[in-house]
């Protein structure tokens, strides 16, 4: 029996819990740095979770609240219910619900909740008459574990881009990951071996921006869990192996208005509307600050270097993958979109999407003029030619990226005061730790030389 206080969607979740023998619910949310957290409750508490929420200690979560204001409440989103594929048997199963974080003292959404940050970006787009769709391409590496079950950087295959077995020994792992994702409601578009040894990509179809960010968080958890069942370690670290390609998360974005693709224009040379070009101009304008959010680790900037297919130059193109933004070919008007190629899979997807959306919408609101596309290989430009084309570069390290974030009001406002302050504080500390550390590279190079 359930109470009459539940919505029809919540009632449907309760029914699924009973039908699928779910005995535990994981109430999932993310901290400011993008780490997935969860509170596990017996499935018998599902109705209470929907009607009253589940309380937890927010002071224990990085970047949330202080000890004297620690009580927070999780409100599950019933549309995110999914049974976890690695805890599913005929007798029992565990399921997941993604939650919004609420402030118990005010009853309002918690300003430090990354999912809430993205919701505010979506609301801004809605106020301007737009719906936002997004589709990411998260890449990851699969490494062998040592005898203690700890991750190594030894890849389990020698495959390359689009290779097949026997070189691609991870086909079975990818297959199991795809089955797991599909069981959770993902619509998988493609799966293949990437350029580097041990590197893989699984693409899922576009969806609204919030659902897509939820899917990225889920995707990372599923990939890690199923890889572990194969005694492998999956990592979304951007550059785990030096001098080979790193992992990106190219992000496709489009705006719709009145059911029509607001980015498409049949009469334009590139089939891009003025709205699309202004959106691109906004991202280019704010790219240095966005990078602090979309490429948020010290290691991210080991990927963002010329020569390894990662974009470092602030430009766009309809065909050139060395540019920051690409306009992919579209078979039909509804598929017209832009591809931001600089984010990496270590980012908090809610914050990264919010930063990209606010930047693009700012371009539309300000009527920013989009520069001409660059069709040549920018990697081959010297500094003089880049200056001639007016092409700037992204920050070269996390410290420079945070500097750019602190100078950009639009991206700061996109994050909101609470998240902005906590995020900058955390990233300043991370970069400081990096600067005072001494790496193996330095020891190998200098210890016996000087």
C-alpha positions in Angstrom: 0.0 0.0 0.0 1.2 3.5 -0.8 -0.1 6.9 0.3 -2.2 9.3 -1.7 0.6 11.8 -1.4 2.7 10.2 -4.1 2.6 11.3 -7.7 1.8 8.9 -10.5 5.5 8.7 -11.4 6.5 8.0 -7.8 3.7 5.3 -7.6 5.1 3.7 -10.7 8.6 3.6 -9.1 7.1 1.9 -6.0 5.5 -0.7 -8.3 8.8 -1.4 -10.1 10.6 -1.8 -6.7 8.1 -4.6 -5.8 8.1 -6.2 -9.3 11.9 -6.3 -9.6 12.6 -7.4 -6.0 14.6 -4.4 -5.2 15.8 -4.5 -1.6 18.0 -1.5 -1.4 18.0 2.0 -2.9 21.0 4.1 -3.5 20.1 7.7 -3.4 22.7 9.4 -5.6 24.1 12.9 -5.8 27.4 14.5 -6.7 29.7 16.8 -4.8 31.2 20.0 -6.3 34.2 18.1 -7.7 31.9 15.7 -9.5 32.4 12.6 -7.3 29.3 10.5 -7.1 28.0 10.1 -3.6 25.1 8.0 -2.4 23.1 7.2 0.7 21.8 3.6 0.8 18.4 2.9 2.3 16.2 -0.2 2.5 13.6 -0.2 -0.3 10.9 -0.1 2.3 11.9 3.6 2.8 11.1 4.5 -0.8 7.7 6.1 0.0 9.3 8.1 2.9 12.1 9.2 0.5 9.5 10.6 -1.9 7.2 12.3 0.6 9.7 13.5 3.2 13.2 13.2 1.7 16.2 11.5 3.3 18.4 13.5 5.6 22.2 13.4 5.6 25.2 15.2 7.0 26.2 17.8 4.4 29.3 18.8 6.4 30.9 15.5 5.5 30.7 16.3 1.7 33.5 18.4 0.1 32.3 21.9 -0.7 28.8 21.5 0.8 28.2 23.2 4.2 29.9 23.9 7.5 29.6 21.6 10.6 27.1 24.0 12.3 24.7 23.8 9.3 25.2 20.2 8.4 21.6 18.8 8.0 20.7 18.4 4.3 17.8 16.6 2.6 17.8 14.4 -0.5 14.8 14.6 -2.7 14.8 11.6 -5.2 13.8 12.4 -8.9 11.5 9.4 -9.8 12.4 9.8 -13.5 15.9 8.6 -12.7 15.0 5.2 -11.2 17.1 2.3 -12.6 18.1 -1.1 -11.3 21.9 -1.5 -11.0 23.1 -4.2 -13.3 25.9 -5.5 -11.1 23.6 -6.1 -8.0 20.8 -7.8 -9.9 19.7 -11.4 -9.2 16.4 -13.2 -9.3 16.1 -13.0 -5.5 17.2 -9.4 -4.9 18.4 -6.2 -6.6 19.6 -2.7 -5.8 18.4 0.4 -7.6 19.4 3.9 -8.0 17.6 7.2 -7.8 19.4 10.5 -8.5 18.5 13.2 -6.0 18.3 17.0 -5.7 19.9 18.4 -2.5 17.7 20.6 -0.4 18.5 23.1 2.4 16.6 21.9 5.5 16.6 25.3 7.1 14.9 27.1 4.2 13.2 24.2 2.3 14.8 25.6 -0.9 17.1 23.9 -3.3 20.7 23.9 -1.9 22.7 26.5 -3.8 25.8 24.2 -3.6 24.1 21.3 -5.4 25.7 20.9 -8.9 22.5 19.4 -10.3 20.8 22.6 -9.2 23.4 24.7 -10.9 22.6 23.0 -14.2 18.9 23.4 -13.6 19.4 27.1 -13.3 21.2 27.2 -16.6 18.3 25.2 -18.2 15.8 27.7 -16.7 17.7 30.6 -18.2 17.5 28.9 -21.6 13.8 28.2 -21.1 13.2 31.9 -20.2 14.8 32.7 -23.6 12.5 30.2 -25.3 15.0 27.4 -25.9 15.2 23.7 -25.0 18.8 22.3 -24.7 19.9 18.9 -26.0 23.4 17.5 -25.3 25.3 14.4 -26.2 28.8 13.6 -24.8 31.5 11.2 -26.1 33.3 10.2 -22.9 36.6 8.3 -23.4 38.2 6.1 -20.8 41.2 3.7 -20.3 41.1 0.1 -19.1 44.1 -1.0 -17.1 45.1 -4.2 -15.5 45.2 -4.6 -11.7 48.1 -5.8 -9.7 48.0 -8.8 -7.3 46.6 -6.6 -4.6 43.8 -5.3 -6.8 45.3 -1.9 -7.2 45.3 -0.1 -10.5 48.4 -0.2 -12.8 49.0 1.7 -16.0 49.4 -1.5 -18.0 46.8 -1.8 -20.7 45.2 -5.1 -21.4 45.3 -4.7 -25.2 47.5 -3.4 -28.0 44.6 -2.1 -30.1 44.2 1.2 -31.9 41.4 3.2 -33.4 38.5 1.0 -34.5 40.6 -2.2 -34.1 39.0 -5.6 -33.7 40.1 -8.7 -31.8 42.7 -10.1 -31.3 44.3 -6.7 -30.8 41.2 -5.3 -29.0 41.0 -7.6 -26.1 38.4 -5.4 -24.3 35.5 -6.2 -26.7 33.8 -8.4 -24.1 34.2 -5.8 -21.4 32.6 -3.1 -23.6 29.8 -5.5 -24.5 29.0 -6.2 -20.8 29.2 -2.4 -20.1 26.8 -1.7 -23.0 24.4 -4.5 -21.7 24.5 -2.9 -18.3 23.9 0.6 -19.6 21.0 -0.6 -21.8 19.4 -2.3 -18.8 19.4 1.1 -17.1 17.7 2.8 -20.0 20.6 4.1 -22.0 20.2 4.2 -25.8 23.7 3.3 -27.0 24.7 4.7 -30.4 28.2 3.3 -30.9 31.2 1.6 -29.2 34.8 1.3 -30.4 38.4 1.2 -29.5 40.0 4.6 -29.4 43.4 5.8 -30.7 45.6 4.9 -27.8 46.2 1.4 -26.4 43.7 0.5 -23.7 41.5 3.5 -24.6 37.8 3.1 -25.4 34.7 5.1 -26.2 31.0 4.3 -25.8 28.6 6.9 -27.2 25.0 7.3 -26.1 22.3 9.3 -27.9 21.5 12.9 -27.2 18.9 13.9 -24.6 17.9 17.0 -22.7 20.9 18.6 -20.9 19.8 17.5 -17.4 19.2 13.8 -18.3 22.5 13.8 -20.2 24.5 15.1 -17.2 22.7 12.4 -15.1 23.7 9.9 -17.7 27.4 10.9 -17.6 27.5 10.5 -13.8 25.8 7.1 -14.2 28.0 6.1 -17.1 31.2 6.5 -15.1 29.9 4.4 -12.2 28.7 1.6 -14.5 32.0 1.5 -16.5 34.1 1.3 -13.3 31.9 -1.4 -11.7 31.7 -3.7 -14.7 35.4 -3.3 -15.5 36.1 -4.3 -11.9 34.1 -7.5 -12.5 36.6 -8.3 -15.3 39.5 -7.5 -12.9 40.3 -4.3 -14.8 40.4 -0.7 -13.6 38.6 1.9 -15.7 39.8 5.4 -15.4 38.5 8.7 -16.7 41.7 10.4 -15.8 42.4 12.7 -18.9 46.1 11.7 -19.4 47.1 8.6 -17.5 50.0 7.7 -19.9 52.5 10.3 -21.1 53.1 11.0 -24.8 50.0 9.3 -26.1 46.5 10.6 -26.7 44.5 11.5 -23.6 40.8 11.0 -22.9 38.3 13.7 -23.9 34.6 14.2 -23.6 33.6 15.9 -26.7 30.2 17.5 -26.0 27.5 18.0 -28.7 25.0 20.8 -28.0 21.9 22.1 -29.9 19.1 24.4 -29.0 15.5 23.8 -30.1 12.7 26.4 -30.2 9.1 25.5 -30.8 10.1 21.9 -31.7 12.5 23.2 -34.4 16.3 23.1 -34.4 17.3 26.7 -33.6 20.8 26.0 -34.8 19.9 25.0 -38.4 19.7 27.3 -41.4 19.4 25.9 -44.9 20.5 29.1 -46.5 23.8 29.4 -44.6 27.0 28.0 -46.0 27.6 25.9 -42.9 23.8 25.3 -42.3 24.2 27.2 -39.0 21.7 29.9 -37.9 22.7 33.2 -36.6 21.6 31.9 -33.2 24.1 29.0 -33.5 26.9 31.3 -34.5 26.2 33.7 -31.5 26.2 30.6 -29.2 29.6 29.5 -30.6 30.9 33.1 -30.2 29.8 33.0 -26.6 31.7 29.8 -25.9 34.8 31.1 -27.6 34.6 34.3 -25.6 34.4 32.5 -22.3 36.5 29.5 -23.2 39.5 30.2 -20.8 37.2 30.4 -17.8 35.1 27.4 -18.9 38.2 25.4 -19.1 38.7 25.6 -15.3 35.3 23.8 -15.0 35.4 21.5 -18.0 39.1 20.5 -17.5 39.3 20.7 -13.8 42.4 18.8 -12.8 46.2 19.4 -13.0 46.3 16.3 -15.2 43.7 17.8 -17.6 46.4 20.2 -19.0 48.7 17.3 -19.9 46.0 16.4 -22.5 45.6 19.9 -23.7 48.8 20.2 -25.6 49.4 20.3 -29.4 50.1 17.1 -31.2 47.7 14.6 -29.5 44.4 15.6 -31.2 43.2 17.6 -28.2 42.1 21.2 -29.1 44.1 24.1 -27.5 43.3 26.9 -29.9 40.2 29.1 -29.4 38.7 28.8 -32.9 35.9 27.0 -34.6 35.7 25.0 -37.9 33.2 23.0 -39.9 35.8 20.3 -40.7 38.9 20.8 -38.5 39.4 18.8 -35.4 42.3 21.0 -34.2 39.7 23.8 -33.4 38.0 24.2 -30.0 34.6 23.9 -31.5 33.6 21.9 -34.6 30.4 21.9 -36.6 29.8 18.2 -37.4 28.0 17.2 -40.6 24.3 16.7 -40.2 22.1 14.4 -42.3 18.9 16.2 -41.4 18.1 19.7 -40.0 17.2 18.3 -36.6 20.8 17.0 -36.2 22.5 20.4 -36.7 24.7 21.0 -33.6 28.0 22.2 -32.4 30.7 20.0 -30.8 32.8 21.5 -28.0 36.0 19.4 -28.1 37.8 20.6 -25.1 36.0 19.1 -22.0 37.4 16.0 -20.5 35.7 13.2 -18.6 37.1 14.1 -15.2 34.8 17.1 -15.1 31.6 17.5 -13.1 29.1 17.2 -15.9 26.5 19.3 -14.3 28.9 22.2 -13.8 30.6 21.8 -17.2 27.3 21.8 -19.1 26.1 24.8 -17.1 29.2 26.7 -17.9 28.9 25.9 -21.7 25.2 26.8 -21.7 25.6 30.1 -19.9 28.5 31.1 -22.2 26.5 30.3 -25.3 23.4 32.0 -24.1 25.5 35.1 -23.2 26.7 35.1 -26.8 23.1 35.1 -28.0 22.0 37.8 -25.5 25.0 40.0 -26.4 24.6 39.4 -30.1 28.3 38.4 -30.3 29.8 38.1 -33.7 31.2 34.7 -34.6 34.7 34.8 -36.2 35.2 33.0 -39.5 35.9 29.3 -39.3 39.5 28.1 -39.6 39.7 25.2 -42.1 43.5 24.8 -42.0 45.3 22.6 -39.4 46.0 25.1 -36.6 48.6 22.8 -35.1 50.8 23.7 -38.1 50.5 27.5 -37.5 53.4 29.4 -36.0 52.7 32.1 -33.4 52.8 34.9 -36.1 50.1 33.1 -38.2 47.9 32.5 -35.1 48.1 36.2 -34.3 47.2 37.0 -37.9 44.1 34.9 -37.6 43.3 36.2 -34.1 43.6 32.8 -32.5 44.2 32.6 -28.8 45.2 29.5 -26.8 43.5 27.9 -23.8 45.2 28.2 -20.4 48.3 26.0 -20.2 47.7 24.8 -16.6 45.0 24.7 -13.9 46.4 27.8 -12.2 45.9 29.9 -15.3 42.5 28.4 -15.9 41.4 29.4 -12.3 42.8 32.9 -12.9 40.6 33.1 -16.0 37.6 31.9 -14.1 38.1 34.6 -11.4 38.1 37.2 -14.1 34.9 36.0 -15.9 31.7 37.2 -14.2 29.5 35.2 -16.6 31.0 31.8 -15.7 31.3 32.8 -12.1 27.6 33.7 -12.0 26.8 30.4 -13.9 28.2 28.5 -11.0 26.5 30.6 -8.3 28.3 32.2 -5.4 28.5 29.1 -3.2 29.8 26.7 -5.8 32.1 29.3 -7.3 33.8 30.0 -4.0 34.2 26.4 -3.0 35.3 25.3 -6.4 38.0 28.0 -6.7 39.2 27.3 -3.2 39.6 23.6 -4.0 41.3 24.1 -7.3 43.7 26.7 -5.9 44.7 24.1 -3.2 45.1 21.4 -5.8 47.4 23.5 -8.0 49.4 24.6 -5.0 49.9 20.9 -4.0 51.1 20.2 -7.5 53.6 23.1 -7.5 55.3 22.0 -4.3 55.5 18.3 -5.2 58.5 16.8 -6.8 57.7 14.3 -9.7 59.5 11.2 -10.8 60.3 13.0 -14.0 62.3 15.6 -12.1 64.1 13.0 -10.0 65.0 10.9 -13.1 66.3 14.0 -14.9 68.1 15.9 -12.2 69.0 13.8 -9.2 72.2 12.4 -10.6 72.9 15.2 -13.0 73.4 18.0 -10.5 
